[in-house]
Amino acid sequence: MPYSSGMAGIVLTVLWIVFIRDTPQLSKRISETEKNYIRKHLPGQNESHETGEGGLKNKKIPLKGIITSLPVYAMIVAVFASDWSFLFMATFVPSYLDDVFQLSIQNGLI
C-alpha cells in the first residue's frame, strides 16, 4: 500500500509539472482566443508575469489584514480543536478498548 500511494504521488507530480503553468499566458495548451477571453474577463490577468511590471511579483501580502482578521482566528481555533480531538482519540482509544473491552491491538480489531 505505501508503494502504491508513493507511485501515485510521483505520477501526479510529473503530470503537474508537465501540464500546469503559473498563468494562462504561459500555457501552450490554451488558444489565443481563450487567452484573450481570460485577459478581458478576469482581473489581474493582463499584467506581465515574466517581467513583474505591475504583475504578481509586485503584489504585497496584506499581513496586517490577515493577522487582524477574525476568520483567521476562527480557523486557527477550529484546526486546533479538530487536531487535538483526533490526536486524543487516536492516542487513548486503543488503550481504553484494551482496558475496558479486552480488545488487544495485536489481534487487528483496532
N, C-alpha and C positions, 0 to 999 in steps of 0.2 A: 504493500500500500504506500509506504513512503516514497518508493521509487516512482510509482505512477504519478503521484502529486508533484514530485520534483520534475519529472519529464514534462508534465502539463505546464508547469511554471516556465520551463525553458522554452517550450514551443510557443507559449503566449508571449514571452519576452521577444523572441525572434519575430513573431508576427507584428508586434507593436513597433519594433524598430523598423521593419520593412514598410508598414502601411501608414503609420501615424506621423503627422507633421505638426509643428507648433502653430502654424497659421494656415488658412486655406490658400494663401498666396504661394506657399512653399510646396503645396501638394501637386504632384504630377497627374493625379487621377481625377482632378476636378477641371471641367472645361472652363474656357474663358467666360462663357455666358454665366455659368454658375458663380465664378469668382466675382464677376461684375455685380450679380444679384446680391451676393453676400456683402460686398463693399457698400452697396447702395442701401441695404436694409438693416444691417447690423451695426450698431455704434462701435467705434474703435477698430474697425477692420480696414480702414483706408490709410492707416499710418504705416510707415516703413518699419518693418520688424528688423530687417538686417542692419540698418544704419542707426536705429534708435532715435531718429529725429522725431520727437513728439510721439513715439510709439510706446510699446510696452516696457521697454528698458528704462524709460524716464518716469514711469508712474511711481508715485510714492505710496507706501503702505500706510494706511491711517491707523497707526499703533494706538494713539490716544483714544480714538473712537472704538477700537477693538477692546482695549483694556477697561474702558468705562461702560461698556455695553452690558446691559442686564441679561440678554440672551446668552452671552458668552459665559457668564457666571452660572446661569441655569444649566448649560451644557456641562460645565465642569462638575457641578453637583450631581447631575444625572449620571454621568460616566463614573464618577467616584462611587455612587450608590450601587450602580449596576455591577461594577467590577468587584466591589467589596462583597456584595451578597453572593456573587458567583464564586469567588475565591473561598468565602466562608463555607459555602455548601460543598465545594469540591474538596476542601480540606477536612471537614468534620463529618460529613455524611457517611463516608466509608467506616470510620471508627464507630459511629452511632449504630449503623446497621450491624456491625460485628458485635458490639456490646449488648444491644437490645434484642436483636433477632438472630444472633449467632450465624450471620451470613459472612463467610470469610471472603476476603478479596481474592484469594488464590483459586477459588472454585469458578471464577469467571462470571458470577452473577452481577458484579459491580463494574 
